[in-house]
Amino acid sequence: MNLTTFTIESVHGVKQTLCLETFTVGPQPSSKTTVSAPADPAKKSTATNDVRR
Protein backbone atom coordinates (compact mmCIF):
# COMPACT_ATOMS: atom_id res chain seq x y z
CA MET A 1 0.00 0.00 0.00
CA ASN A 2 1.34 3.38 -1.00
CA LEU A 3 0.54 6.46 1.05
CA THR A 4 0.69 9.86 -0.57
CA THR A 5 0.25 12.99 1.52
CA PHE A 6 -0.34 16.43 0.08
CA THR A 7 -0.12 19.58 2.17
CA ILE A 8 -1.82 22.54 0.53
CA GLU A 9 -1.69 26.07 1.91
CA SER A 10 -4.05 28.52 0.28
CA VAL A 11 -3.68 32.28 -0.01
CA HIS A 12 -5.83 32.73 3.08
CA GLY A 13 -3.41 30.78 5.25
CA VAL A 14 -5.61 27.68 5.42
CA LYS A 15 -3.55 24.50 5.48
CA GLN A 16 -5.12 21.36 4.10
CA THR A 17 -3.67 17.88 4.37
CA LEU A 18 -4.87 15.34 1.84
CA CYS A 19 -3.96 11.68 2.28
CA LEU A 20 -4.47 9.22 -0.55
CA GLU A 21 -4.12 5.53 0.25
CA THR A 22 -3.38 3.03 -2.52
CA PHE A 23 -2.51 5.85 -4.88
CA THR A 24 -0.90 4.33 -7.95
CA VAL A 25 0.42 6.06 -11.03
CA GLY A 26 0.22 3.98 -14.17
CA PRO A 27 -1.89 0.98 -15.13
CA GLN A 28 -4.22 -0.13 -12.37
CA PRO A 29 -4.57 -3.80 -11.43
CA SER A 30 -7.81 -5.63 -12.16
CA SER A 31 -8.60 -6.02 -8.47
CA LYS A 32 -10.69 -3.46 -6.66
CA THR A 33 -8.65 -0.28 -6.30
CA THR A 34 -10.41 2.67 -4.77
CA VAL A 35 -8.59 5.97 -4.97
CA SER A 36 -10.48 8.39 -2.80
CA ALA A 37 -9.96 11.67 -4.62
CA PRO A 38 -13.27 13.52 -4.61
CA ALA A 39 -13.96 16.26 -7.12
CA ASP A 40 -15.37 18.43 -4.35
CA PRO A 41 -13.04 18.43 -1.33
CA ALA A 42 -15.72 20.11 0.80
CA LYS A 43 -17.92 16.99 0.74
CA LYS A 44 -15.38 14.47 2.01
CA SER A 45 -13.50 16.18 4.77
CA THR A 46 -10.17 14.47 5.26
CA ALA A 47 -8.69 17.95 5.13
CA THR A 48 -8.32 20.09 8.23
CA ASN A 49 -10.30 23.27 7.64
CA ASP A 50 -10.62 24.61 11.18
CA VAL A 51 -8.67 27.82 10.48
CA ARG A 52 -10.98 30.14 8.56
CA ARG A 53 -10.31 33.83 7.93
C-alpha angles and dihedrals in degrees: 000000000000121000120204120186124193123192113198124186115191128207090264092060094255112145118208125189117202120190120193117191120201090013108169129180114210133021113000121226120249092247121092108289116176116190107190102213108138121200090225111047091191092069099054106041109202086131122089107239101163095118107076125168 
